[in-house]
């Protein structure tokens, strides 16, 4: 599970590097989920979003990743993210 903040583009860029590191060092059949966290901040202030859902989903599709957006604060989609990973 690679988690980045939807309000911080740098974390999304880092997630790309972490994915490459996982693929370099993990089993070849590893399942990776990309999780955009802190969507609660965007619900309160849409201009806080720095990584669009579309760009993250496109990246996930291009790299064969499962994708979910969550909020650890409001627990939005957290359970679903773990269930989808299984």
N, C-alpha and C positions, 0 to 999 in steps of 0.2 A: 504494500500500500504506500503510494507516494502522495503526500499531502502538501498542498500549496495554499496560500491565502489568495482568494479572489481579489483582495484589495491591495495586493503587493505583487507587481509584475516580476520583480527579482526572484521571488520564491518560485514562480512558474518557470522561469528560465533555469533555476537550480534543479527543479524537478526533472527537466530534460536530461541534465547531466547525471542525476541520480539514477534515472532509468537506464542510461548507458552503462553505468557502473554495475547495476544489478544484473543486467544482461551479460556483462563481461565475467562476473564472478559467481553467478547462481546457476542452478540446473537449467538446461536448455528449455525445459517445458514449464518454466516459472510463469505463473499468472500474476500480472501486475494490474493494480487498480490505481487510477489517477483520481484524487479527491480534491475538489476545490472547496476549501473550508471558509468560514466566516461569512456565509451568505446572509446571516442576520444583519450584518452591517450594511449590506446593500439594500435589504428590505427597508431599513430606516432611512438610508441615504443612497439612492441609486447612483449618484455621481462618485461614490466611494469605490465602485468596481473598477479595477484596472486590467483584469483579464476577462474577456467576454466568454460567455458560455460557449458560443459558437467556435471561437478559436481553440478553446480547450478540448471541446468535443472533436474537432477536426484533427488536432494533434493525437488524441486518443485513438481515433479511427485509423489514422495513418500508421500508428505504431502498435496496433493490436491490443490496446489497453481497454479495460473496463473503465467507465467514467461515471462519477457521481458528484453532486454538489451537496454540501452539508453545512450544518452549524453545530458546533460543539456546545455553544451557549444555550441554544433553544432545543437541542437534540434533534433537529430537523434532518431526516434521512440518515442518521447515524446507524441505526439498526439495519436499515436497508442496505447500506454500504457493506457492512460486514456479512449480511446474508447473501448479497450478490457475489461477494468474493468467494464464498464457499460453493 
